[in-house]
Amino acid sequence: MAEPEPKARHQAHTFTLPDQSGAVPTSAEARAKRRIATLEEELEMIKQDRGTKQRFVIYHLAHPIPHYFCFS
């Protein structure tokens, strides 16, 4: 009787490369804190932009265009 062939010595192994991006896995809490910080930065930018627009409007209301520049 012939003996059955032995099973392959090496089973298929999956090989994964390490993450090359350098990204560090973060917890949900850390991601939430970072998102809050980002939103706070955006809010500050909006407030600054709003202040700039308000100053622009106030300046132009205080210094109206002379009538000779108005074309009717």
Secondary structure, DSSP 4 states (H G I P E B T S, - for coil): -PPPPPPPSS------PPPSS-PPP--HHHHHHHHHHHHHHHHHHHHHHHHHHHHHHHHHHHSPPPGGG---
